[in-house]
Amino acid sequence: MVPGQHDEFLAFAHELADLARRITLHYFRHPLGIKHKADNTPVTVADRTTEQLLRDKIDEHYPQHGIIGEEQGSKASQGAYEWIVDPIDGTKNFISGYPLYGTLICLLENGQPIVSLIDIPAQDERFFATVDMPTYYRKGKEERVVGTAQRYDLSEALLFSTDYTMFQAREHRQVKTLRESVGMVRYNGDCYLYAMLACGWIDLVLEADLKIYDFLPLMLIVTQAGGVISDWQGRPLTKQSSGQVLASANNTLHAAALAKIH
């Protein structure tokens, strides 16, 4: 890694997010042609158009870097670096005109996130971090470092998941056990949940059936704010992870939550 290159890559991630924001807001709350992919999840012209333009911009600036995208698959890297782009995380929210959809951008070095960014265009909110700087929150002209909540009692914790239907039948017992052990349970949010956790607004996120473009971009946002994120067995998330994700405000809550879902 060349000194100062994280700053260069982060600046480029902001450029990508700015581009994605302009495009997705152009389509947001307007009639869309909705199709369904092989897994029956929805996709729109906004998803495909945005991802293509992001990929084109990456190819222009860093032609040797790999790209992993939700809509168009992977382009192999000619070195250590791979960009992950998820143009619209929360497509169902986007289609519904609900403002909690986001754009995820992440740079991997040898498979590990070194730059991460979550942009929430309709809220004018952005969250970003690198491996050598804390998590920042930006809204309009305001920008500040954020940190996770200092709540340690599982019975008082605020637990969020995007949707109960993401859990398979074999996972219901574990989910039920954790739900019954916390102070409050709420649903909906997609990537915004992890930003909320990083800001100290909620304490736990439990999810399943996520893809690598869903969870790898979230890792630094959580950990650089003081949080913990792993799979349901407490193992670090990697490109080979199954998609079961637990994120917590601190080690104490994480250990307590893991004990409930084992």
GUBA-755392 format. One record per residue (C-alpha): residue number from 1; residue in three letters; x, y, z. Coordinates in Angstrom, 1 decimal, always signed. Layout:
<r NUM "ALA" <X Y Z>> ...
! end
This chain:
<r 1 "MET" <+0.0 +0.0 +0.0>> <r 2 "VAL" <+1.4 +3.4 -1.0>> <r 3 "PRO" <+1.3 +6.0 +1.8>> <r 4 "GLY" <-1.8 +8.2 +1.4>> <r 5 "GLN" <-3.5 +5.7 -1.0>> <r 6 "HIS" <-6.4 +5.1 +1.4>> <r 7 "ASP" <-7.2 +8.8 +1.1>> <r 8 "GLU" <-7.1 +8.5 -2.7>> <r 9 "PHE" <-9.3 +5.5 -2.7>> <r 10 "LEU" <-11.8 +7.1 -0.3>> <r 11 "ALA" <-12.0 +10.2 -2.4>> <r 12 "PHE" <-12.8 +8.0 -5.4>> <r 13 "ALA" <-15.4 +6.1 -3.4>> <r 14 "HIS" <-17.1 +9.5 -2.7>> <r 15 "GLU" <-17.1 +10.2 -6.4>> <r 16 "LEU" <-18.8 +6.9 -7.1>> <r 17 "ALA" <-21.4 +7.6 -4.4>> <r 18 "ASP" <-22.1 +11.1 -5.8>> <r 19 "LEU" <-22.6 +9.6 -9.3>> <r 20 "ALA" <-24.9 +6.9 -7.9>> <r 21 "ARG" <-26.9 +9.4 -5.9>> <r 22 "ARG" <-27.6 +11.5 -8.9>> <r 23 "ILE" <-28.8 +8.6 -10.9>> <r 24 "THR" <-30.9 +6.8 -8.3>> <r 25 "LEU" <-32.6 +10.0 -7.2>> <r 26 "HIS" <-33.5 +10.7 -10.8>> <r 27 "TYR" <-35.5 +7.4 -10.8>> <r 28 "PHE" <-36.7 +7.5 -7.2>> <r 29 "ARG" <-40.5 +7.8 -6.7>> <r 30 "HIS" <-41.0 +7.7 -10.5>> <r 31 "PRO" <-42.6 +4.8 -12.5>> <r 32 "LEU" <-40.2 +2.0 -13.0>> <r 33 "GLY" <-40.1 -1.1 -15.1>> <r 34 "ILE" <-39.7 -3.9 -12.5>> <r 35 "LYS" <-38.3 -7.3 -13.4>> <r 36 "HIS" <-37.5 -10.3 -11.2>> <r 37 "LYS" <-34.2 -12.1 -11.1>> <r 38 "ALA" <-33.8 -15.9 -10.9>> <r 39 "ASP" <-34.0 -15.8 -7.1>> <r 40 "ASN" <-37.3 -13.8 -7.5>> <r 41 "THR" <-35.8 -10.6 -6.1>> <r 42 "PRO" <-36.8 -7.4 -7.9>> <r 43 "VAL" <-34.5 -5.4 -10.1>> <r 44 "THR" <-35.1 -2.1 -12.0>> <r 45 "VAL" <-33.6 +0.0 -14.7>> <r 46 "ALA" <-32.2 +2.2 -11.9>> <r 47 "ASP" <-30.2 -0.7 -10.5>> <r 48 "ARG" <-28.7 -1.8 -13.8>> <r 49 "THR" <-28.0 +1.7 -15.2>> <r 50 "THR" <-26.3 +2.8 -11.9>> <r 51 "GLU" <-24.1 -0.2 -11.7>> <r 52 "GLN" <-23.0 +0.0 -15.3>> <r 53 "LEU" <-22.0 +3.6 -14.9>> <r 54 "LEU" <-20.1 +2.8 -11.6>> <r 55 "ARG" <-18.3 +0.0 -13.3>> <r 56 "ASP" <-17.4 +2.2 -16.3>> <r 57 "LYS" <-15.9 +4.8 -13.9>> <r 58 "ILE" <-13.9 +2.2 -12.0>> <r 59 "ASP" <-12.6 +0.7 -15.3>> <r 60 "GLU" <-11.6 +4.2 -16.4>> <r 61 "HIS" <-9.6 +5.1 -13.3>> <r 62 "TYR" <-8.4 +1.7 -12.1>> <r 63 "PRO" <-8.5 -0.7 -15.1>> <r 64 "GLN" <-6.5 -3.4 -13.2>> <r 65 "HIS" <-8.9 -3.5 -10.3>> <r 66 "GLY" <-11.5 -6.2 -10.0>> <r 67 "ILE" <-15.2 -5.4 -9.6>> <r 68 "ILE" <-17.9 -7.4 -7.8>> <r 69 "GLY" <-21.4 -6.1 -8.5>> <r 70 "GLU" <-24.9 -7.3 -7.6>> <r 71 "GLU" <-26.3 -7.0 -11.1>> <r 72 "GLN" <-23.4 -7.9 -13.4>> <r 73 "GLY" <-21.3 -10.3 -11.5>> <r 74 "SER" <-17.5 -10.2 -11.1>> <r 75 "LYS" <-14.6 -8.9 -13.2>> <r 76 "ALA" <-11.3 -10.5 -12.1>> <r 77 "SER" <-8.6 -8.4 -10.5>> <r 78 "GLN" <-5.2 -8.2 -12.0>> <r 79 "GLY" <-3.7 -7.5 -8.6>> <r 80 "ALA" <-4.7 -7.1 -4.9>> <r 81 "TYR" <-7.7 -4.8 -5.3>> <r 82 "GLU" <-11.4 -5.4 -5.9>> <r 83 "TRP" <-14.3 -2.9 -5.8>> <r 84 "ILE" <-17.7 -4.0 -4.5>> <r 85 "VAL" <-20.7 -2.0 -5.8>> <r 86 "ASP" <-24.3 -2.5 -4.8>> <r 87 "PRO" <-26.1 +0.4 -6.5>> <r 88 "ILE" <-29.4 +0.0 -4.7>> <r 89 "ASP" <-29.3 -2.0 -1.4>> <r 90 "GLY" <-33.0 -2.1 -0.5>> <r 91 "THR" <-34.6 -2.4 -3.9>> <r 92 "LYS" <-38.0 -3.1 -2.4>> <r 93 "ASN" <-37.8 +0.1 -0.4>> <r 94 "PHE" <-36.7 +2.0 -3.5>> <r 95 "ILE" <-39.5 +0.6 -5.6>> <r 96 "SER" <-42.0 +1.5 -2.8>> <r 97 "GLY" <-40.7 +5.1 -2.6>> <r 98 "TYR" <-39.5 +4.4 +1.0>> <r 99 "PRO" <-36.3 +6.5 +1.6>> <r 100 "LEU" <-34.2 +3.9 +3.3>> <r 101 "TYR" <-32.4 +2.5 +0.3>> <r 102 "GLY" <-28.6 +2.8 +0.0>> <r 103 "THR" <-25.6 +2.6 -2.2>> <r 104 "LEU" <-22.8 +0.4 -1.0>> <r 105 "ILE" <-19.2 +0.9 -2.1>> <r 106 "CYS" <-16.2 -1.0 -0.8>> <r 107 "LEU" <-12.6 -1.6 -1.8>> <r 108 "LEU" <-11.0 -4.9 -0.9>> <r 109 "GLU" <-7.3 -5.5 -0.6>> <r 110 "ASN" <-6.5 -9.2 -0.8>> <r 111 "GLY" <-10.1 -9.9 +0.1>> <r 112 "GLN" <-10.2 -7.6 +3.2>> <r 113 "PRO" <-12.2 -4.3 +3.2>> <r 114 "ILE" <-9.9 -1.2 +3.4>> <r 115 "VAL" <-12.5 +1.5 +2.3>> <r 116 "SER" <-16.2 +1.3 +2.9>> <r 117 "LEU" <-19.1 +3.7 +2.2>> <r 118 "ILE" <-22.8 +3.7 +2.7>> <r 119 "ASP" <-24.8 +6.4 +1.0>> <r 120 "ILE" <-28.5 +7.1 +1.7>> <r 121 "PRO" <-29.4 +9.4 -1.1>> <r 122 "ALA" <-33.0 +10.2 -0.2>> <r 123 "GLN" <-31.9 +11.1 +3.4>> <r 124 "ASP" <-28.8 +13.1 +2.3>> <r 125 "GLU" <-26.8 +10.9 +4.7>> <r 126 "ARG" <-23.4 +9.2 +4.2>> <r 127 "PHE" <-21.3 +7.0 +6.4>> <r 128 "PHE" <-17.7 +6.1 +5.5>> <r 129 "ALA" <-14.6 +4.6 +7.0>> <r 130 "THR" <-11.2 +3.2 +6.1>> <r 131 "VAL" <-8.9 +0.7 +8.0>> <r 132 "ASP" <-6.9 +3.6 +9.4>> <r 133 "MET" <-9.6 +6.1 +10.3>> <r 134 "PRO" <-12.9 +6.0 +12.3>> <r 135 "THR" <-16.4 +5.9 +10.9>> <r 136 "TYR" <-17.7 +9.3 +9.8>> <r 137 "TYR" <-21.3 +10.5 +9.4>> <r 138 "ARG" <-22.1 +13.2 +6.9>> <r 139 "LYS" <-25.4 +15.0 +6.4>> <r 140 "GLY" <-25.4 +18.1 +4.3>> <r 141 "LYS" <-22.5 +20.2 +5.6>> <r 142 "GLU" <-22.3 +18.4 +8.9>> <r 143 "GLU" <-19.6 +15.8 +9.3>> <r 144 "ARG" <-18.6 +14.0 +12.5>> <r 145 "VAL" <-17.0 +10.9 +13.9>> <r 146 "VAL" <-19.5 +8.4 +15.2>> <r 147 "GLY" <-19.4 +5.6 +17.8>> <r 148 "THR" <-21.5 +2.7 +18.9>> <r 149 "ALA" <-23.8 +2.7 +22.0>> <r 150 "GLN" <-22.4 +1.9 +25.4>> <r 151 "ARG" <-25.2 -0.4 +26.3>> <r 152 "TYR" <-24.1 -3.8 +27.7>> <r 153 "ASP" <-27.3 -5.4 +29.0>> <r 154 "LEU" <-28.9 -7.7 +26.4>> <r 155 "SER" <-32.3 -7.3 +28.0>> <r 156 "GLU" <-32.2 -3.6 +27.2>> <r 157 "ALA" <-30.8 -3.9 +23.7>> <r 158 "LEU" <-32.5 -2.7 +20.5>> <r 159 "LEU" <-32.5 -5.5 +17.9>> <r 160 "PHE" <-33.2 -4.9 +14.2>> <r 161 "SER" <-33.5 -7.1 +11.1>> <r 162 "THR" <-34.5 -6.1 +7.6>> <r 163 "ASP" <-37.2 -8.6 +7.2>> <r 164 "TYR" <-38.3 -11.8 +9.1>> <r 165 "THR" <-38.7 -13.6 +5.8>> <r 166 "MET" <-34.9 -13.5 +5.3>> <r 167 "PHE" <-34.6 -16.3 +7.9>> <r 168 "GLN" <-35.1 -19.9 +6.9>> <r 169 "ALA" <-37.2 -22.3 +8.9>> <r 170 "ARG" <-34.2 -23.9 +10.4>> <r 171 "GLU" <-33.1 -20.5 +11.8>> <r 172 "HIS" <-36.4 -19.6 +13.4>> <r 173 "ARG" <-35.6 -21.1 +16.8>> <r 174 "GLN" <-32.3 -19.1 +17.1>> <r 175 "VAL" <-34.0 -15.9 +16.0>> <r 176 "LYS" <-36.9 -16.4 +18.4>> <r 177 "THR" <-34.5 -17.0 +21.3>> <r 178 "LEU" <-32.6 -13.8 +20.6>> <r 179 "ARG" <-35.8 -11.8 +20.1>> <r 180 "GLU" <-37.2 -12.9 +23.4>> <r 181 "SER" <-33.9 -11.9 +25.2>> <r 182 "VAL" <-33.7 -8.2 +24.1>> <r 183 "GLY" <-35.6 -5.1 +25.0>> <r 184 "MET" <-37.1 -4.2 +21.6>> <r 185 "VAL" <-37.3 -5.8 +18.1>> <r 186 "ARG" <-38.0 -3.8 +14.9>> <r 187 "TYR" <-37.8 -4.6 +11.2>> <r 188 "ASN" <-36.8 -2.8 +7.9>> <r 189 "GLY" <-33.7 -0.9 +7.1>> <r 190 "ASP" <-31.3 -3.0 +4.9>> <r 191 "CYS" <-27.8 -1.3 +5.0>> <r 192 "TYR" <-29.1 +1.6 +7.0>> <r 193 "LEU" <-29.4 -0.6 +10.1>> <r 194 "TYR" <-25.6 -1.0 +10.2>> <r 195 "ALA" <-25.1 +2.8 +9.9>> <r 196 "MET" <-27.6 +3.2 +12.7>> <r 197 "LEU" <-25.6 +0.8 +14.8>> <r 198 "ALA" <-22.4 +2.6 +14.1>> <r 199 "CYS" <-24.0 +5.9 +15.2>> <r 200 "GLY" <-25.1 +4.4 +18.5>> <r 201 "TRP" <-28.8 +4.6 +17.7>> <r 202 "ILE" <-29.4 +0.8 +17.9>> <r 203 "ASP" <-27.5 -2.1 +19.5>> <r 204 "LEU" <-27.9 -5.3 +17.5>> <r 205 "VAL" <-28.5 -6.3 +13.9>> <r 206 "LEU" <-29.3 -10.0 +13.1>> <r 207 "GLU" <-29.6 -11.0 +9.4>> <r 208 "ALA" <-29.3 -14.0 +7.1>> <r 209 "ASP" <-29.2 -14.9 +3.4>> <r 210 "LEU" <-27.0 -11.9 +2.6>> <r 211 "LYS" <-24.5 -11.9 -0.3>> <r 212 "ILE" <-21.0 -10.7 -0.2>> <r 213 "TYR" <-21.9 -7.4 -1.8>> <r 214 "ASP" <-24.4 -6.9 +1.0>> <r 215 "PHE" <-22.2 -7.5 +4.0>> <r 216 "LEU" <-18.5 -6.9 +3.1>> <r 217 "PRO" <-19.1 -3.1 +2.5>> <r 218 "LEU" <-20.7 -2.9 +6.0>> <r 219 "MET" <-17.8 -4.3 +8.0>> <r 220 "LEU" <-15.6 -1.2 +8.4>> <r 221 "ILE" <-18.6 +1.0 +9.1>> <r 222 "VAL" <-19.3 -1.1 +12.1>> <r 223 "THR" <-15.8 -2.0 +13.4>> <r 224 "GLN" <-14.3 +1.5 +13.0>> <r 225 "ALA" <-17.1 +2.9 +15.1>> <r 226 "GLY" <-16.3 +0.5 +17.9>> <r 227 "GLY" <-18.7 -2.3 +17.0>> <r 228 "VAL" <-18.3 -6.0 +16.3>> <r 229 "ILE" <-19.6 -8.0 +13.3>> <r 230 "SER" <-19.3 -11.7 +12.5>> <r 231 "ASP" <-21.2 -14.7 +11.3>> <r 232 "TRP" <-23.6 -16.5 +13.7>> <r 233 "GLN" <-20.7 -18.6 +14.9>> <r 234 "GLY" <-18.6 -15.6 +15.8>> <r 235 "ARG" <-16.2 -16.1 +12.9>> <r 236 "PRO" <-14.9 -13.2 +10.8>> <r 237 "LEU" <-16.8 -12.4 +7.7>> <r 238 "THR" <-15.1 -13.3 +4.4>> <r 239 "LYS" <-15.9 -13.8 +0.8>> <r 240 "GLN" <-16.7 -17.4 +1.7>> <r 241 "SER" <-19.1 -16.6 +4.5>> <r 242 "SER" <-22.6 -18.1 +4.3>> <r 243 "GLY" <-24.5 -14.8 +4.7>> <r 244 "GLN" <-25.6 -15.1 +8.3>> <r 245 "VAL" <-24.6 -11.8 +10.0>> <r 246 "LEU" <-24.6 -10.5 +13.6>> <r 247 "ALA" <-23.5 -7.0 +14.3>> <r 248 "SER" <-23.3 -5.6 +17.8>> <r 249 "ALA" <-22.4 -2.3 +19.5>> <r 250 "ASN" <-19.7 -3.9 +21.6>> <r 251 "ASN" <-18.0 -7.2 +22.6>> <r 252 "THR" <-20.2 -7.7 +25.6>> <r 253 "LEU" <-23.4 -7.6 +23.7>> <r 254 "HIS" <-21.9 -9.6 +20.8>> <r 255 "ALA" <-20.9 -12.5 +23.2>> <r 256 "ALA" <-24.3 -12.4 +24.8>> <r 257 "ALA" <-26.2 -12.5 +21.5>> <r 258 "LEU" <-24.0 -15.3 +20.1>> <r 259 "ALA" <-24.7 -17.4 +23.2>> <r 260 "LYS" <-28.5 -17.0 +22.5>> <r 261 "ILE" <-28.2 -18.1 +18.9>> <r 262 "HIS" <-25.9 -21.1 +19.4>> 
! end
